[in-house]
């Protein structure tokens, strides 16, 4: 494992010697625009290993993406290698359709201590709720970013992340999501505590999310990538491209349904992903990712 090889993978060429917020944010931004959030291994008959060298190999050498336990585990290695003070945290992702959080942690994120302040670094959420910069760990303060306004709310030691959504201008309404989801103004994203976690604590969750029949990652094949001004995502056969803040605090959304023969080419051209095995697209869950 070589930090220079990782930097080449994310096209990061600036100086990384200074341990400051600007440098960490810059590396983070390069990561989310180069490394997709994806679970395609599950739908190619491959298993997702919770092993740092296997993750490095997959993301850096094979130019694949990964889900939270891959992206953020790799990012923790990157930041620690550079000298940052990094702690693994566990979160529970909000399920909007059930208005509930799961019983067990199902998301890995990072806490970084820097210049006397705490930041949450999360490069493994993907879709339209992906942070674009590290967020300072303070409660009740709006932290505007390109995707929208994020904020933390803390109650009795439990931290909640939420995102204020913009209105959407959907070019082709017929393929859009339900009106209820579109009309949401604020969406909870996940809750977490500041209890330090060990990677071993995520082994059960890593296995469960790959195999449980009701797991979002089993019922949907997902590949999303942040772009310079928005996001693109392939969920099943549906390709969604969003341009953030297109005009008057409104996001531009374009949706297209792909044919089977377009999938492989789209993954290569839009996400720079080439798979070793054939992907079987899936999108049977009604859970909204936008």
WOWO-V954875 format. One record per pair of residues at least 24 apart in sequence whose C-alpha atoms are under 6 Angstrom apart, sorted by the first residue. I is the first residue (numbers start at 1). J is the second residue. If there is no record, write none. Layout:
# WOWO-V954875
I_J / I_J
This chain:
# WOWO-V954875
6_60 / 9_60 / 10_34 / 25_133 / 32_226 / 33_226 / 33_227 / 35_65 / 36_65 / 36_224 / 36_225 / 37_65 / 37_66 / 37_67 / 37_126 / 37_223 / 37_224 / 38_65 / 38_66 / 38_67 / 38_222 / 38_223 / 39_222 / 40_221 / 43_279 / 43_280 / 44_277 / 44_278 / 44_279 / 64_273 / 67_124 / 68_108 / 68_124 / 69_108 / 71_124 / 72_123 / 72_124 / 85_112 / 85_113 / 86_111 / 86_112 / 87_111 / 88_196 / 88_197 / 89_196 / 89_197 / 91_191 / 91_192 / 92_190 / 92_191 / 93_190 / 94_189 / 94_190 / 106_205 / 127_224 / 128_290 / 158_192 / 158_193 / 159_191 / 159_192 / 159_193 / 160_190 / 160_191 / 161_189 / 161_190 / 162_187 / 162_188 / 162_189 / 163_187 / 166_250 / 167_250 / 168_250 / 168_251 / 168_252 / 169_252 / 169_253 / 170_253 / 171_254 / 219_283 / 219_284 / 219_285 / 220_282 / 220_283 / 221_281 / 221_282 / 236_281 / 236_282 / 236_283
